[in-house]
């Protein structure tokens, strides 16, 4: 692996290239915080895909793309004389030191649970009015639910064990059935949301990431469905003309191959 000096040299090279692009490239010259926003989100999702695929080469590539965005934002900030890359680095360093008193001060912790509780308590000392304030509004709902639950649990608002969480899930399932029987669409939607929320909570107690679990299922479904499409093409059959029993046969074949 590279030495610290080599790492600093590579990062310095990236900063120099960013300066050159901003000065000489017409596309880079036109970019703003706002114009880069959607591209940054896209790069973040591409990194997520690479992580789920376990492809280290792609992870490295996508991390580079994301790092470029950070350097780009820092360049824009420096042009406005608002902040630069050093300010960004120093601020996160100070934050990490402040939020890890068990490393940089004399606070004692016995496990990661206490670390998380201290983390949330320290965030409130920094001026945040709510433990949940740090959950971005723009997060997808599933991830947002997970983060809300984690943050509430971090200050002790949590179920005592997973059995009670599962009981809550079953309660919400029954309430969904009752709402469905009432033919009240708004009530059904509300209870469906409650059911999702409780299931995400249960995933947390199982120590699995519900977003990751769902995405892996998406990938698995896509792969098996594409196998059905492949078989339809091989048999010169329109997918819409294929019977459900035929589809199920190929589905099972695809499942047995995975």
C-alpha positions as CSV (number, residue, x, y, z in Angstrom):
1,X,0.0,0.0,0.0
2,X,1.0,3.6,-0.5
3,X,2.9,5.5,2.2
4,X,1.4,8.6,3.9
5,X,3.7,10.8,1.8
6,X,2.4,9.1,-1.4
7,X,-1.2,9.6,-0.3
8,X,-0.6,13.3,0.4
9,X,1.1,13.7,-3.0
10,X,-1.8,12.0,-4.8
11,X,-4.3,14.2,-3.0
12,X,-2.2,17.3,-3.8
13,X,-2.2,16.3,-7.5
14,X,-6.0,16.0,-7.5
15,X,-6.3,19.5,-6.0
16,X,-3.9,20.9,-8.8
17,X,-6.0,19.2,-11.5
18,X,-9.2,20.6,-10.0
19,X,-7.6,24.1,-10.1
20,X,-6.6,23.6,-13.8
21,X,-10.0,22.3,-14.8
22,X,-11.8,25.1,-13.2
23,X,-9.5,27.6,-14.9
24,X,-9.5,26.0,-18.4
25,X,-12.4,23.6,-19.0
26,X,-15.6,25.2,-20.3
27,X,-17.8,22.6,-18.6
28,X,-16.1,22.7,-15.2
29,X,-16.2,26.5,-15.3
30,X,-20.0,26.5,-15.6
31,X,-20.6,24.2,-12.6
32,X,-22.2,25.4,-9.4
33,X,-23.2,23.8,-6.1
34,X,-26.7,23.4,-7.5
35,X,-25.6,22.0,-10.9
36,X,-23.5,19.3,-9.2
37,X,-26.1,18.3,-6.7
38,X,-27.9,15.6,-8.8
39,X,-24.6,14.3,-10.1
40,X,-23.3,13.8,-6.6
41,X,-26.4,11.8,-5.7
42,X,-25.9,9.7,-8.8
43,X,-22.3,9.0,-7.9
44,X,-23.3,8.1,-4.4
45,X,-25.8,5.5,-5.7
46,X,-23.2,4.1,-8.1
47,X,-20.8,3.6,-5.1
48,X,-23.7,1.9,-3.3
49,X,-24.1,-0.5,-6.3
50,X,-20.4,-1.3,-6.3
51,X,-20.4,-2.0,-2.6
52,X,-23.4,-4.4,-2.9
53,X,-21.7,-6.2,-5.8
54,X,-18.6,-6.5,-3.7
55,X,-16.5,-5.3,-6.6
56,X,-13.4,-3.7,-5.1
57,X,-12.2,-2.3,-8.4
58,X,-15.5,-0.5,-9.0
59,X,-15.6,0.7,-5.3
60,X,-12.2,2.3,-5.8
61,X,-13.4,3.9,-9.1
62,X,-16.7,5.3,-7.6
63,X,-14.9,6.5,-4.5
64,X,-12.6,8.5,-6.8
65,X,-15.7,10.0,-8.5
66,X,-17.2,11.0,-5.2
67,X,-13.9,12.4,-3.9
68,X,-13.7,14.6,-7.0
69,X,-17.1,16.0,-6.1
70,X,-15.9,16.8,-2.6
71,X,-12.8,18.6,-4.0
72,X,-15.1,20.4,-6.6
73,X,-17.4,21.7,-3.8
74,X,-14.3,22.8,-1.8
75,X,-13.0,24.7,-4.9
76,X,-16.4,26.4,-5.3
77,X,-16.4,27.3,-1.6
78,X,-12.9,28.8,-1.8
79,X,-13.9,30.9,-4.8
80,X,-16.7,32.4,-2.7
81,X,-14.2,32.8,0.2
82,X,-16.6,30.7,2.3
83,X,-14.4,27.7,3.0
84,X,-11.7,25.5,1.3
85,X,-10.6,21.9,1.5
86,X,-8.5,22.6,4.6
87,X,-11.5,24.0,6.4
88,X,-13.5,20.9,5.5
89,X,-10.8,18.6,6.8
90,X,-10.2,20.5,10.0
91,X,-13.9,20.7,10.8
92,X,-14.4,17.0,10.5
93,X,-11.3,16.3,12.5
94,X,-12.5,18.5,15.3
95,X,-16.0,16.9,15.2
96,X,-14.5,13.4,15.4
97,X,-12.3,14.3,18.3
98,X,-15.2,15.9,20.2
99,X,-17.5,13.0,19.6
100,X,-15.0,10.4,20.6
101,X,-14.2,11.4,24.2
102,X,-13.5,7.7,25.0
103,X,-10.5,8.0,22.7
104,X,-9.4,11.6,23.1
105,X,-10.5,12.3,26.7
106,X,-11.1,10.3,29.8
107,X,-14.7,9.0,29.1
108,X,-15.1,5.2,29.6
109,X,-17.4,3.1,27.5
110,X,-18.0,-0.7,27.6
111,X,-19.4,-1.2,24.0
112,X,-20.6,0.3,20.8
113,X,-24.1,1.0,22.3
114,X,-22.6,3.4,24.8
115,X,-20.5,5.0,22.0
116,X,-23.7,5.7,20.0
117,X,-25.5,7.1,23.1
118,X,-22.6,9.4,23.8
119,X,-22.5,10.4,20.1
120,X,-26.2,11.5,20.1
121,X,-25.8,13.3,23.5
122,X,-22.8,15.2,22.2
123,X,-24.7,16.2,19.0
124,X,-27.3,17.9,21.2
125,X,-24.6,19.8,23.0
126,X,-23.5,21.1,19.6
127,X,-26.7,23.0,19.4
128,X,-29.1,20.5,17.6
129,X,-32.6,20.9,18.9
130,X,-33.6,17.3,18.2
131,X,-31.9,14.0,18.1
132,X,-33.7,13.5,14.8
133,X,-32.5,16.8,13.3
134,X,-29.6,15.1,11.6
135,X,-31.7,12.8,9.4
136,X,-31.8,14.3,5.9
137,X,-35.2,15.2,4.6
138,X,-34.3,13.9,1.1
139,X,-33.4,10.4,2.2
140,X,-35.5,7.6,0.7
141,X,-38.3,6.7,3.1
142,X,-36.9,3.2,4.0
143,X,-33.5,4.5,4.9
144,X,-35.0,7.5,6.7
145,X,-37.1,5.2,8.9
146,X,-34.0,3.1,9.7
147,X,-32.0,6.2,10.7
148,X,-34.9,7.7,12.7
149,X,-35.2,4.4,14.7
150,X,-31.4,4.2,15.2
151,X,-31.2,7.8,16.5
152,X,-34.2,7.3,18.9
153,X,-32.7,4.1,20.2
154,X,-29.3,5.9,20.6
155,X,-30.8,7.9,23.5
156,X,-32.7,5.0,25.0
157,X,-36.1,5.2,23.3
158,X,-36.2,1.6,22.2
159,X,-37.9,-1.8,22.6
160,X,-36.3,-4.0,25.2
161,X,-36.1,-7.1,23.0
162,X,-36.9,-8.3,19.5
163,X,-39.9,-10.4,20.7
164,X,-41.8,-7.3,21.5
165,X,-40.8,-5.7,18.2
166,X,-42.2,-8.8,16.4
167,X,-45.4,-8.6,18.5
168,X,-45.7,-4.9,17.4
169,X,-45.3,-6.1,13.7
170,X,-48.1,-8.6,14.2
171,X,-50.3,-5.9,15.8
172,X,-49.7,-3.6,12.8
173,X,-50.4,-6.4,10.4
174,X,-53.8,-7.0,12.1
175,X,-54.6,-3.3,12.0
176,X,-53.8,-3.3,8.2
177,X,-56.2,-6.2,7.7
178,X,-58.9,-4.3,9.6
179,X,-58.3,-1.1,7.6
180,X,-58.5,-3.1,4.4
181,X,-61.9,-4.5,5.4
182,X,-63.1,-1.0,6.0
183,X,-62.4,0.0,2.4
184,X,-60.8,3.2,3.7
185,X,-57.8,3.8,1.3
186,X,-56.2,6.5,3.5
187,X,-56.4,4.2,6.6
188,X,-54.9,1.3,4.6
189,X,-52.0,3.5,3.5
190,X,-51.4,4.7,7.0
191,X,-51.5,1.1,8.5
192,X,-49.3,-0.1,5.6
193,X,-46.7,2.6,6.6
194,X,-46.9,1.5,10.2
195,X,-46.3,-2.1,9.2
196,X,-43.3,-1.2,7.1
197,X,-41.9,0.9,10.0
198,X,-42.3,-1.9,12.5
199,X,-40.6,-4.4,10.1
200,X,-37.7,-2.1,9.6
201,X,-37.4,-1.9,13.3
202,X,-37.3,-5.7,13.5
203,X,-34.5,-5.7,10.9
204,X,-32.5,-3.5,13.2
205,X,-32.9,-6.0,16.0
206,X,-31.7,-8.8,13.7
207,X,-28.7,-6.6,13.0
208,X,-29.3,-6.5,9.2
209,X,-29.7,-3.4,7.0
210,X,-33.2,-3.4,5.5
211,X,-32.2,-1.3,2.5
212,X,-29.4,-3.7,1.7
213,X,-31.6,-6.7,2.2
214,X,-34.3,-5.3,-0.1
215,X,-31.8,-4.3,-2.8
216,X,-30.4,-7.8,-2.8
217,X,-33.9,-9.2,-3.3
218,X,-34.4,-6.7,-6.1
219,X,-31.2,-7.9,-7.8
220,X,-32.2,-11.5,-7.2
221,X,-35.7,-11.0,-8.7
222,X,-34.3,-9.1,-11.7
223,X,-31.9,-11.9,-12.4
224,X,-34.6,-14.6,-12.3
225,X,-37.1,-12.6,-14.3
226,X,-34.5,-12.0,-17.0
227,X,-33.9,-15.7,-17.1
228,X,-37.7,-16.1,-18.0
229,X,-37.3,-13.5,-20.7
230,X,-34.3,-15.3,-22.1
231,X,-36.2,-18.6,-22.2
232,X,-39.1,-16.8,-23.9
233,X,-36.7,-15.5,-26.6
234,X,-35.1,-18.9,-27.1
235,X,-38.5,-20.5,-27.6
236,X,-39.6,-17.7,-30.0
237,X,-42.5,-16.9,-27.6
238,X,-43.7,-13.4,-26.7
239,X,-43.5,-13.0,-23.0
240,X,-47.0,-11.7,-22.8
241,X,-48.2,-15.0,-24.5
242,X,-46.3,-17.2,-22.1
243,X,-48.6,-18.9,-19.5
244,X,-48.1,-18.4,-15.8
245,X,-47.2,-22.1,-15.3
246,X,-44.5,-21.8,-17.9
247,X,-43.1,-18.7,-16.2
248,X,-43.1,-20.4,-12.9
249,X,-41.3,-23.4,-14.4
250,X,-38.5,-21.1,-15.6
251,X,-38.5,-19.2,-12.4
252,X,-37.8,-22.3,-10.5
253,X,-35.0,-23.2,-12.9
254,X,-33.4,-19.8,-12.3
255,X,-33.8,-20.2,-8.6
256,X,-32.1,-23.6,-8.6
257,X,-29.2,-22.1,-10.6
258,X,-28.5,-19.4,-8.0
